[in-house]
Amino acid sequence: MIEPIEMTMSGTNTITSAASVIIWQTETTGSLTNFIIDAVQMIESKASTRIDQTEMVIN
């Protein structure tokens, strides 16, 4: 059960760092930046929810 948590976290970190690069490159286009930030935050909250649910199953 531990492996899926690690995969979720590393996947989220990869997406977050990729989005950070895109945000840095597209700072002039604010609407795109905001869209990416919203998407990353949504992915991060889903990942943390999944981890919480998995921890409850383990415990």
N, C-alpha and C positions, 0 to 999 in steps of 0.2 A: 504493500500500500504506500510505501514511502516514495517509490520511483515516480508515480504520476505527479506528486507534489513538486518534486525537483524539476520534472519536465515542464510543468506549468510555469514555475518560477523562471526557469531559464528562457522559455519561450517569451514570457512577458518582458524580461529584461532585454532580449534581442529586439522585440518590437519597440520598446521604449527608447532604446538607444538609436534605432533606425529613425524613429519619429523625431528625435532630438536633432539629428543631422538634417532632416528635411525641414524642420522648423527653422534651424539656423540658416539654411539656404534660402528660405522663402519668407523671411521676416517682413519683406515689403508687402506681400499679399496677406493681409491680416485675416481675411475670412478663411483662407486655406489653413493658416496656422491654427486658428481657433477650432476648426473642424478636426484637425489632427490631434490637438490637445484633448478635445472631448472624446475622441475615439480611444486614445491611449488611456485616459482616466476610466472609461467604461471597461476596457480590457483588464486594467489593473484591479478594479473593484470586483469583476467576475472571477479573476484568478484568486483573490483573497477570500472570496465567498466559497469557492471550491475547496480551498485549503481548510477553512473553518469546518466545512461539512466533512471533509476527510478525517480531520482530527477528532471530530465527534464520533465517527465510526470506529476509529482506533481505540479511543478511550471507552 
